[in-house]
């Protein structure tokens, strides 16, 4: 049996660590900003650690399960076109 040859064209495209970091930041920054703005009327008087907990409780799942995968897919579609 022969192993399948791998060519650069058959190798799946994967963003570099720097590209992944930029994509993740592009998801996290607006989510944190919007979540802080939206939750401030409710959590404004809370201590900073509890405010950070509340914000991350919302932001992390939304980023991990929704926003980052969509941004990553859009990035990969764009890279494959060029």
Protein Blocks (a to p, Z undefined) as FASTA:
>chain_A
ZZddddfklpccdddfklmmmmmmmmmmmmmmmmmmmmmmmmmmpcfklmmmmmmmmmmm
mmmmmmmmmmmmmmmmmmmmZZ
